[in-house]
Amino acid sequence: MMNDSKKHWRAVVSQPVEFADFHPLSSALAVEVAAASVCGRLRPHNTDHYLAIRFGRLQETIVTSLAAADLPPRFEEYAYAMLVADGLDESGAGARASRVALSTLAKLAIRYGRWNVRADPETLADIVQQGEFFYRRANDEVLKASRADLALTDMATSLTALYIAEGDLIFAHVGHSKAFLFRSGSLTQLTKDHTLDQPSSRSRERPKADHRHFVTKSVGGDPSGPDVEIEHVKLCPGDRLLLCTNGLTDVVNRDPIADTLALQRAPHDDCQRLIDLARTAGSPDDVTVMVADYRLRAESSSTPSTLLAAG
């Protein structure tokens, strides 16, 4: 009898700890990103800049008395941000504006550190609110830099940003750089161009000249802050994203761009192909492109994303 009781006790205390595994979409994303940028044919300096960032959370057991079977394996989850800035100033000072804007955003992300890698109505609202705050701070820093030297007085920048959290894409935009979604053979422009054929006195901020465009909204153009547009769409595995400056779209129609993305080559190759198309068309403006593939990675994959740059 005693042996049966002891056996039962051993069976009870030794049975596995059962708890449902948790595999959020944020832990399964694999976003491959590449970018390239070249100086325009009629430009002395490239005033474009680009940036891609991966945000993550990690849980890893360092030391414990528990058995391995009682613990979850190493856990990682990620979100992604991709940004393109097109500096506005015919003298080339716009290069400083686009650099200041992107550098500010990268540093703010660390300082405030609320990296929402999972998506629900509450976190999506937080992402939008934080995006508006970041754009205002970037605007302040560009204005501050423009006051530091007379040569920088009129500088500003377009700024287009994408943020991927699980299956959600949030995009924020001012100016005339662009974001596109390529899905099932269709290329859809997500952003609206803030430009005029001719400047208008009714615009809240004085339009910035950029070759053939007058840009009506920019980072650094208005002390009260940019009127940033922030929207949201759902993503599907296999979607491709394109960020670019107008140096590409001014001279290359959408069909050749869509044809390039449809071939499903590596993002790095597609970036180079798009740059080559713009160069062949004689783009007078700087050309910057960033291509990202949104997919789900295999369980065995240890590389959640890659970032490549060229040009």
Order of alpha helices (4+ residues) and beta strands (2+ residues): alpha-beta-beta-beta-alpha-alpha-beta-beta-beta-beta-beta-beta-beta-beta-beta-alpha-alpha-alpha-beta-beta
